[in-house]
Amino acid sequence: MDATLHELLDLVVRWVHVIAGIMWIGNSLLFNWLDRNLRPLDEPKEGVQGKIWLLHSGAFYEVEKKLLPPGMPYPEKVHWFMFQNLTTWVSGITLLVLVYYLGGAAYMVDPAVAAISPAVAIAAGVGTLVLGWFAYDLLWRSPIGASGRLAATISFALLVAVAFGLSRVLGGRAAYIHVGALLGTLMTGNVWFYVVPSQRELVAATRAGKPQDPALSNRAKQRSIHNNYMTFPVLFIMVSNHFPSTYGNTLNWLILAILMAGGAGVRHFMNIRFTYGQWLRYAAGTAIVALALVALLIARQRGPSAASASAPVAFASARDVIARRCVQCHSAHPTDTQFTVAPAGVMFDTPEVIQRMAARIKERAVVSKTMPFGNKTDITDDERALLGAWIDQGAHIDR
């Protein structure tokens, strides 16, 4: 595919994905908040489960949650909330294909992780999404699903196992995004195989003048709550490619597990009927613990400074490594066939720019080793160490 066309498609689809995701997740958070804050009526009415008054944008809103009694006519206009989810998932899968599967699956294969072909990498990614849905759905439809805590524990353990397995097959960035794609697929499956069918049955019962089965609402609500807890982990994974210290860590799967548990934990305390101050303290505490654990794992990989363990490194030596291993992509005129424009606009064409970007070079090429991407230029560990020593010694360009 032409590079310009590929970038344009990426832009359009990513824009759609973000907008649809905001609409879908925003609706999900709002309706779950409503369910937690509904108040019983002073005078009970048939089918009415709760009521709430809202103040927003200069007006009051009165909202009731109800099951329509038999014989009550179906409302003239009912707003369904389902296509935001479908648009988010379809655009996300399209991005997965555009960014990760096309172009020889360059973002998928990392020889330092596993020497596999692009076809094998893509098969692993697609297989994870398909098999992941069936495993999750069978678990929650089985007798184990009746025990919510046990099923949730098993589900999370299986998710961590998927993260670990993918981190041993795919590059860290691709492993993370496929865990996110799996969660998004589970959420979409819940919407279209459980939530929407239950809603259609409720509508059919109303139109036929029959009583509405509360079990349908409960079944849909269970899967909706699952989606609620997956939301924050998915949001982190959507932006995780900006944080190479996480996906590039040797324990990237554990970091992801901690962040997913922390995100779900924050969501849990927001779900509980605490006062604002109470849930804020618990949610903040959960986030702080999770981030502290992640910080320890990141610091563990950094190790001691390379300056004291190396003889003085001249800038000419460091620049030679950069010229042979980095400027194929990071230049005003890249020679790489995949990256025809310098990624993130980072170019190493002058000594001054190299010096200014020294901290970033160390983070990506020395610590996390996520650059060169997929090590396509075959940088060696000795060359990484040389760059680290030059940077730790002050990143001087005049000697």
PAFISE-583681 format. One line per field, with one value per residue (C-alpha): x, y, z; residue in one letter. Coordinates in nm, 3 decimals, padded with zeros to 5 digits. Example, Ala and Ser with C-alpha at 12.3 -4.5 7.8 and 13.67 -1.06 7.14 Angstrom:
BEGIN
east: 01.230_01.367;
north: -00.450_-00.106;
up: 00.780_00.714;
residuo: A_S;
END
This chain:
BEGIN
east: 00.000_00.124_00.272_00.065_-00.260_-00.170_-00.109_-00.432_-00.634_-00.461_-00.555_-00.921_-00.978_-00.796_-01.004_-01.325_-01.200_-01.130_-01.460_-01.669_-01.477_-01.546_-01.918_-01.938_-01.735_-01.904_-02.247_-02.132_-01.995_-02.307_-02.556_-02.356_-02.342_-02.719_-02.779_-02.569_-02.739_-03.107_-03.336_-03.660_-03.984_-04.172_-04.481_-04.383_-04.505_-04.533_-04.213_-04.026_-03.688_-03.567_-03.555_-03.300_-03.288_-02.991_-02.871_-02.671_-02.619_-02.869_-03.165_-03.306_-03.344_-03.581_-03.479_-03.666_-03.555_-03.844_-03.972_-04.284_-04.597_-04.806_-05.043_-04.846_-04.786_-04.430_-04.295_-04.299_-03.926_-03.669_-03.297_-03.074_-02.707_-02.526_-02.371_-02.106_-01.970_-01.982_-01.812_-01.540_-01.469_-01.476_-01.249_-01.018_-00.987_-00.928_-00.645_-00.505_-00.487_-00.349_-00.083_00.012_-00.080_00.011_00.366_00.505_00.381_00.683_00.529_00.450_00.780_01.073_01.366_01.484_01.156_01.088_01.217_00.879_00.742_00.488_00.224_00.277_00.266_-00.063_-00.210_-00.117_-00.289_-00.608_-00.623_-00.602_-00.911_-01.121_-01.024_-01.029_-01.396_-01.501_-01.303_-01.448_-01.805_-01.797_-01.658_-01.936_-02.209_-02.084_-02.185_-01.869_-02.026_-02.286_-02.008_-01.915_-01.597_-01.458_-01.535_-01.384_-01.066_-01.031_-01.101_-00.827_-00.581_-00.650_-00.605_-00.266_-00.173_-00.263_-00.049_00.243_00.206_00.184_00.486_00.687_00.576_00.522_00.703_00.600_00.400_00.207_00.150_-00.006_-00.230_-00.358_-00.453_-00.644_-00.802_-00.905_-01.074_-01.245_-01.365_-01.504_-01.685_-01.829_-01.935_-02.112_-02.301_-02.411_-02.463_-02.614_-02.708_-02.873_-03.060_-03.195_-03.311_-03.480_-03.664_-03.780_-03.909_-04.084_-04.252_-04.372_-04.517_-04.690_-04.842_-04.655_-04.473_-04.103_-03.868_-03.634_-03.385_-03.321_-03.232_-03.008_-02.828_-02.764_-02.660_-02.403_-02.222_-02.258_-02.084_-01.804_-01.760_-01.757_-01.458_-01.269_-01.297_-01.000_-00.756_-00.851_-00.800_-00.444_-00.363_-00.494_-00.219_00.045_00.254_00.362_00.522_00.807_00.927_00.615_00.587_00.966_01.035_01.153_00.854_00.612_00.338_00.355_00.346_00.040_-00.126_-00.065_-00.199_-00.505_-00.578_-00.519_-00.749_-01.023_-00.970_-01.015_-01.330_-01.455_-01.423_-01.598_-01.880_-01.932_-02.188_-01.933_-01.947_-01.727_-01.449_-01.451_-01.429_-01.171_-00.943_-00.979_-00.943_-00.641_-00.483_-00.533_-00.379_-00.081_-00.007_-00.028_00.193_00.445_00.477_00.519_00.783_00.979_00.970_01.082_01.363_01.472_01.553_01.747_02.036_02.342_02.488_02.713_02.951_03.161_03.193_03.332_03.631_03.557_03.347_03.406_03.111_03.247_03.202_02.847_02.757_02.894_02.655_02.364_02.459_02.468_02.170_01.930_01.933_01.784_01.451_01.535_01.649_01.512_01.554_01.495_01.623_01.402_01.128_00.868_00.924_00.940_00.896_01.096_00.886_00.748_00.950_01.271_01.579_01.945_02.100_02.308_02.521_02.304_01.986_02.155_02.269_01.924_01.764_02.022_01.781_01.528_01.796_01.898_01.540_01.455_01.785_01.964_01.711_01.393_01.569_01.257_01.467_01.574_01.227_01.232_01.611_01.587_01.934_02.093_02.232_02.444_02.441_02.793_02.672_02.381_02.623_02.850_02.559_02.458_02.809_02.839_02.507_02.589_02.922_02.738_02.652_02.924_02.959_03.283_03.513;
north: 00.000_00.350_00.515_00.832_00.637_00.416_00.718_00.884_00.570_00.543_00.904_00.869_00.533_00.638_00.956_00.755_00.505_00.772_00.957_00.639_00.514_00.834_00.806_00.437_00.453_00.777_00.618_00.309_00.511_00.729_00.442_00.248_00.563_00.602_00.244_00.303_00.630_00.567_00.632_00.446_00.635_00.781_00.606_00.280_00.230_-00.096_-00.172_00.139_00.042_00.387_00.755_01.035_01.409_01.551_01.906_01.973_02.259_02.490_02.255_01.972_01.616_01.362_01.002_00.680_00.321_00.082_-00.237_-00.163_-00.337_-00.560_-00.363_-00.039_00.079_00.081_00.440_00.630_00.702_00.492_00.565_00.257_00.271_00.004_00.141_00.339_00.003_-00.151_00.151_00.145_-00.225_-00.223_00.082_-00.075_-00.400_-00.197_-00.013_-00.345_-00.459_-00.128_-00.076_-00.427_-00.679_-00.491_-00.395_-00.739_-00.726_-00.515_-00.411_-00.772_-00.956_-00.891_-01.131_-01.064_-01.216_-01.496_-01.581_-01.625_-01.530_-01.250_-01.510_-01.689_-01.360_-01.260_-01.605_-01.575_-01.237_-01.338_-01.671_-01.490_-01.283_-01.575_-01.833_-01.570_-01.493_-01.858_-01.932_-01.629_-01.694_-02.065_-01.987_-01.744_-01.965_-02.265_-02.342_-02.158_-01.839_-01.855_-01.775_-01.426_-01.392_-01.730_-01.671_-01.322_-01.459_-01.728_-01.473_-01.242_-01.530_-01.637_-01.279_-01.257_-01.592_-01.449_-01.141_-01.363_-01.592_-01.306_-01.135_-01.450_-01.459_-01.100_-00.774_-00.601_-00.327_-00.580_-00.804_-00.514_-00.403_-00.758_-00.788_-00.462_-00.593_-00.906_-00.703_-00.489_-00.805_-00.945_-00.618_-00.614_-00.978_-00.897_-00.614_-00.802_-01.152_-01.060_-00.696_-00.624_-00.959_-00.909_-00.562_-00.696_-00.957_-00.692_-00.480_-00.782_-00.864_-00.506_-00.493_-00.829_-00.712_-00.976_-00.941_-00.863_-01.126_-00.968_-01.249_-01.091_-00.762_-00.937_-01.132_-00.817_-00.623_-00.885_-00.856_-00.478_-00.473_-00.687_-00.423_-00.157_-00.316_-00.368_-00.003_00.146_-00.135_-00.090_00.285_00.237_-00.015_00.225_00.472_00.221_00.259_00.597_00.426_00.197_00.157_-00.059_-00.276_-00.279_-00.411_-00.770_-00.816_-00.631_-00.887_-00.835_-00.457_-00.491_-00.723_-00.470_-00.180_-00.377_-00.479_-00.122_00.019_-00.230_-00.157_00.216_00.141_-00.082_00.188_00.431_00.177_00.131_00.350_00.548_00.921_01.118_01.156_00.785_00.645_00.909_00.798_00.428_00.480_00.706_00.456_00.173_00.379_00.481_00.120_00.002_00.282_00.227_-00.141_-00.052_00.209_-00.055_-00.294_-00.021_00.087_-00.276_-00.289_00.037_-00.092_00.116_00.394_00.276_00.570_00.420_00.086_00.223_00.412_00.761_00.742_00.996_01.150_01.021_00.663_00.726_00.905_00.617_00.378_00.618_00.658_00.282_00.182_00.476_00.729_00.486_00.591_00.893_01.135_01.411_01.168_00.812_00.522_00.265_00.126_00.111_00.441_00.692_00.978_01.002_00.840_01.102_01.361_01.252_01.309_01.255_01.459_01.699_01.666_01.922_01.722_01.399_01.568_01.715_01.373_01.188_01.102_00.965_00.766_00.606_00.522_00.362_00.213_00.129_00.070_-00.062_-00.171_-00.095_00.090_00.026_-00.106_-00.485_-00.440_-00.426_-00.268_-00.538_-00.316_-00.517_-00.513_-00.367_-00.080_-00.017_-00.012_00.232_00.471_00.440_00.515_00.821_00.955_00.882_01.062_01.380_01.332_01.573_01.648_01.845_01.557;
up: 00.000_-00.083_00.228_00.191_00.150_00.446_00.669_00.556_00.631_00.969_01.047_00.948_01.116_01.434_01.454_01.418_01.676_01.936_01.882_01.889_02.193_02.384_02.303_02.395_02.715_02.817_02.782_02.971_03.262_03.276_03.284_03.542_03.753_03.717_03.833_04.145_04.235_04.163_04.459_04.539_04.482_04.777_04.640_04.463_04.105_03.918_03.728_03.843_03.990_04.082_04.001_04.003_03.943_03.752_03.699_03.385_03.140_03.301_03.339_03.551_03.420_03.575_03.499_03.587_03.538_03.477_03.323_03.123_03.261_03.031_02.815_02.829_02.471_02.343_02.357_02.030_02.042_02.228_02.199_02.174_02.267_02.066_01.749_01.936_02.052_01.705_01.549_01.816_01.768_01.386_01.369_01.629_01.436_01.118_01.295_01.411_01.050_00.918_01.181_01.291_01.020_00.702_00.609_00.684_01.045_01.135_01.467_01.553_01.515_01.746_01.690_02.045_02.169_01.921_01.574_01.405_01.066_01.013_00.928_01.259_01.448_01.284_01.346_01.714_01.734_01.555_01.740_02.072_01.989_01.866_02.127_02.402_02.341_02.344_02.662_02.842_02.726_02.814_03.159_03.245_03.097_03.296_03.657_03.766_03.633_03.909_04.155_04.045_04.251_04.149_03.781_03.799_03.961_03.695_03.420_03.543_03.583_03.225_03.105_03.276_03.119_02.777_02.844_02.949_02.647_02.398_02.554_02.476_02.113_01.996_02.046_02.368_02.196_01.987_02.291_02.481_02.195_02.142_02.508_02.461_02.140_02.328_02.601_02.337_02.161_02.487_02.551_02.200_02.226_02.550_02.383_02.073_02.212_02.549_02.602_02.267_02.242_02.595_02.499_02.185_02.392_02.636_02.348_02.191_02.522_02.560_02.212_02.266_02.593_02.793_03.126_03.099_03.234_03.494_03.421_03.082_03.247_03.498_03.225_03.024_03.335_03.436_03.105_03.112_03.451_03.305_03.036_03.303_03.477_03.150_03.053_03.240_03.148_02.781_02.801_02.929_02.657_02.392_02.486_02.599_02.283_02.425_02.727_02.614_02.972_03.026_02.714_02.666_03.016_03.058_03.290_03.063_03.120_03.498_03.458_03.238_03.492_03.771_03.565_03.458_03.817_03.934_03.666_03.748_04.119_04.066_03.865_04.149_04.412_04.180_04.149_04.524_04.694_04.892_04.937_04.699_04.955_05.043_04.690_04.598_04.883_04.801_04.426_04.470_04.710_04.459_04.180_04.395_04.494_04.134_04.004_04.283_04.191_03.825_03.913_04.108_03.813_03.573_03.807_03.839_03.469_03.460_03.669_03.766_03.554_03.272_03.316_03.595_03.418_03.095_02.964_02.832_02.516_02.240_02.062_01.732_01.856_01.974_01.652_01.447_01.623_01.565_01.198_01.141_01.354_01.384_01.099_00.848_01.004_01.219_00.953_00.736_00.448_00.579_00.372_00.545_00.320_00.598_00.778_00.496_00.744_01.067_01.345_01.584_01.391_01.569_01.348_01.435_01.154_01.365_01.680_01.859_01.801_01.912_02.232_02.296_02.249_02.464_02.746_02.499_02.317_02.645_02.739_02.406_02.285_02.609_02.887_02.727_02.405_02.205_01.947_01.678_01.615_01.606_01.603_01.225_01.206_01.425_01.698_01.943_02.322_02.319_02.103_02.335_02.629_02.445_02.387_02.752_02.872_02.645_02.774_03.141_03.097_03.002_02.634_02.528_02.157_02.174_02.262;
residuo: M_D_A_T_L_H_E_L_L_D_L_V_V_R_W_V_H_V_I_A_G_I_M_W_I_G_N_S_L_L_F_N_W_L_D_R_N_L_R_P_L_D_E_P_K_E_G_V_Q_G_K_I_W_L_L_H_S_G_A_F_Y_E_V_E_K_K_L_L_P_P_G_M_P_Y_P_E_K_V_H_W_F_M_F_Q_N_L_T_T_W_V_S_G_I_T_L_L_V_L_V_Y_Y_L_G_G_A_A_Y_M_V_D_P_A_V_A_A_I_S_P_A_V_A_I_A_A_G_V_G_T_L_V_L_G_W_F_A_Y_D_L_L_W_R_S_P_I_G_A_S_G_R_L_A_A_T_I_S_F_A_L_L_V_A_V_A_F_G_L_S_R_V_L_G_G_R_A_A_Y_I_H_V_G_A_L_L_G_T_L_M_T_G_N_V_W_F_Y_V_V_P_S_Q_R_E_L_V_A_A_T_R_A_G_K_P_Q_D_P_A_L_S_N_R_A_K_Q_R_S_I_H_N_N_Y_M_T_F_P_V_L_F_I_M_V_S_N_H_F_P_S_T_Y_G_N_T_L_N_W_L_I_L_A_I_L_M_A_G_G_A_G_V_R_H_F_M_N_I_R_F_T_Y_G_Q_W_L_R_Y_A_A_G_T_A_I_V_A_L_A_L_V_A_L_L_I_A_R_Q_R_G_P_S_A_A_S_A_S_A_P_V_A_F_A_S_A_R_D_V_I_A_R_R_C_V_Q_C_H_S_A_H_P_T_D_T_Q_F_T_V_A_P_A_G_V_M_F_D_T_P_E_V_I_Q_R_M_A_A_R_I_K_E_R_A_V_V_S_K_T_M_P_F_G_N_K_T_D_I_T_D_D_E_R_A_L_L_G_A_W_I_D_Q_G_A_H_I_D_R;
END
